[in-house]
Amino acid sequence: MNSTRPTFAETEFRKATRSNPNQQCVRVARRDGWVELRDDKTVFGTADDHRLVFTVEEFDAYLAGEREGRTEGLALEITRRDEDGMYLFRRSGWAGIELVFDEAEVVAFRDGVAKHEFDAIAYAA
């Protein structure tokens, strides 16, 4: 893994095939040992375009865990807020950046995980 995190271009982020085509989804980019997640409801590159950053090892462990139905102790934590039903994506155990998604966005993301759409092989040129 490259110890220097790459700067991802907007075109490197992909969404699950089940996602809404009208830009309401979780976007994932991976390259050079790093993975970033972003919310495409925000304009790319603006101050509000927050990212969750993982090593490929952390993200691949999340992908495997999600597929096996075990999510405890993984780097990506997804929780549902009771007050409005929205879902928070954040690094486990970290009180920093949170990305907020609705149920349809989370269902589409998890469908992409199940179908291996965010695995390294899917990003191979």
ZADO-483830 format. One record per residue (C-alpha): x, y negated, z negated; residue number from 1. Coordinates in steps of 0.2 Angstrom, whole numbers, m for minus. Example, Ala and Ser with C-alpha at 12.3 -4.5 7.8 and 13.67 -1.06 7.14 Angstrom:
BEGIN
+-------+-------+-------+-----+
:     u :     v :     w : pos :
+-------+-------+-------+-----+
:    62 :    22 :   m39 :   1 :
:    68 :     5 :   m36 :   2 :
+-------+-------+-------+-----+
% end
This chain:
BEGIN
+-------+-------+-------+-----+
:     u :     v :     w : pos :
+-------+-------+-------+-----+
:     0 :     0 :     0 :   1 :
:     6 :   m17 :     4 :   2 :
:     7 :   m27 :   m12 :   3 :
:     2 :   m43 :    m3 :   4 :
:   m17 :   m44 :    m1 :   5 :
:   m21 :   m48 :    17 :   6 :
:   m32 :   m63 :    23 :   7 :
:   m47 :   m55 :    31 :   8 :
:   m55 :   m62 :    46 :   9 :
:   m74 :   m63 :    47 :  10 :
:   m74 :   m50 :    61 :  11 :
:   m66 :   m37 :    50 :  12 :
:   m81 :   m36 :    38 :  13 :
:   m94 :   m23 :    42 :  14 :
:  m111 :   m19 :    35 :  15 :
:  m120 :    m3 :    34 :  16 :
:  m130 :     2 :    50 :  17 :
:  m146 :     2 :    39 :  18 :
:  m143 :   m16 :    35 :  19 :
:  m155 :   m30 :    40 :  20 :
:  m148 :   m38 :    56 :  21 :
:  m152 :   m55 :    50 :  22 :
:  m137 :   m57 :    39 :  23 :
:  m143 :   m51 :    22 :  24 :
:  m131 :   m38 :    17 :  25 :
:  m115 :   m32 :     8 :  26 :
:  m100 :   m34 :    20 :  27 :
:   m85 :   m23 :    18 :  28 :
:   m67 :   m26 :    25 :  29 :
:   m52 :   m14 :    22 :  30 :
:   m34 :   m16 :    28 :  31 :
:   m16 :   m13 :    22 :  32 :
:   m21 :    m5 :     6 :  33 :
:   m35 :   m18 :     1 :  34 :
:   m54 :   m19 :     2 :  35 :
:   m65 :   m34 :     0 :  36 :
:   m83 :   m35 :    m2 :  37 :
:   m93 :   m51 :     1 :  38 :
:  m111 :   m57 :     3 :  39 :
:  m115 :   m63 :    20 :  40 :
:  m129 :   m74 :    14 :  41 :
:  m115 :   m86 :    10 :  42 :
:  m106 :   m95 :    25 :  43 :
:   m89 :   m86 :    28 :  44 :
:   m74 :   m96 :    21 :  45 :
:   m83 :  m108 :    11 :  46 :
:   m80 :  m111 :    m8 :  47 :
:   m96 :  m101 :   m11 :  48 :
:   m89 :   m86 :    m1 :  49 :
:   m84 :   m76 :   m16 :  50 :
:   m76 :   m59 :   m14 :  51 :
:   m74 :   m43 :   m25 :  52 :
:   m56 :   m36 :   m22 :  53 :
:   m51 :   m18 :   m24 :  54 :
:   m36 :    m7 :   m19 :  55 :
:   m41 :     6 :    m7 :  56 :
:   m38 :    19 :   m21 :  57 :
:   m51 :    10 :   m32 :  58 :
:   m63 :     8 :   m18 :  59 :
:   m61 :    26 :   m12 :  60 :
:   m64 :    33 :   m29 :  61 :
:   m80 :    22 :   m30 :  62 :
:   m86 :    29 :   m13 :  63 :
:   m82 :    47 :   m19 :  64 :
:   m91 :    44 :   m36 :  65 :
:  m106 :    36 :   m28 :  66 :
:  m108 :    51 :   m16 :  67 :
:  m107 :    63 :   m31 :  68 :
:  m119 :    53 :   m42 :  69 :
:  m106 :    48 :   m55 :  70 :
:  m103 :    29 :   m56 :  71 :
:   m96 :    28 :   m74 :  72 :
:   m78 :    22 :   m76 :  73 :
:   m76 :    16 :   m57 :  74 :
:   m69 :    m1 :   m52 :  75 :
:   m86 :    m6 :   m43 :  76 :
:  m100 :    m8 :   m55 :  77 :
:  m118 :   m11 :   m49 :  78 :
:  m131 :   m16 :   m61 :  79 :
:  m149 :   m21 :   m60 :  80 :
:  m156 :   m36 :   m69 :  81 :
:  m172 :   m33 :   m78 :  82 :
:  m178 :   m51 :   m76 :  83 :
:  m179 :   m52 :   m57 :  84 :
:  m174 :   m35 :   m51 :  85 :
:  m159 :   m41 :   m42 :  86 :
:  m142 :   m31 :   m42 :  87 :
:  m125 :   m37 :   m48 :  88 :
:  m109 :   m31 :   m40 :  89 :
:   m94 :   m34 :   m50 :  90 :
:   m77 :   m27 :   m55 :  91 :
:   m80 :   m15 :   m70 :  92 :
:   m75 :   m23 :   m86 :  93 :
:   m72 :   m40 :   m78 :  94 :
:   m82 :   m55 :   m82 :  95 :
:   m77 :   m64 :   m66 :  96 :
:   m85 :   m65 :   m49 :  97 :
:  m102 :   m57 :   m47 :  98 :
:  m111 :   m54 :   m30 :  99 :
:  m130 :   m54 :   m31 : 100 :
:  m141 :   m43 :   m19 : 101 :
:  m159 :   m37 :   m18 : 102 :
:  m165 :   m19 :   m18 : 103 :
:  m165 :   m18 :     1 : 104 :
:  m147 :   m24 :     3 : 105 :
:  m141 :   m11 :   m11 : 106 :
:  m151 :     3 :    m3 : 107 :
:  m143 :    m1 :    14 : 108 :
:  m126 :    m2 :     6 : 109 :
:  m128 :    15 :    m3 : 110 :
:  m134 :    23 :    13 : 111 :
:  m118 :    17 :    22 : 112 :
:  m108 :    24 :     8 : 113 :
:  m117 :    41 :    10 : 114 :
:  m114 :    41 :    28 : 115 :
:   m95 :    37 :    26 : 116 :
:   m97 :    20 :    35 : 117 :
:   m85 :    12 :    24 : 118 :
:   m72 :    26 :    23 : 119 :
:   m54 :    22 :    30 : 120 :
:   m58 :    33 :    46 : 121 :
:   m72 :    21 :    50 : 122 :
:   m60 :     6 :    51 : 123 :
:   m46 :    15 :    61 : 124 :
:   m43 :     7 :    78 : 125 :
+-------+-------+-------+-----+
% end
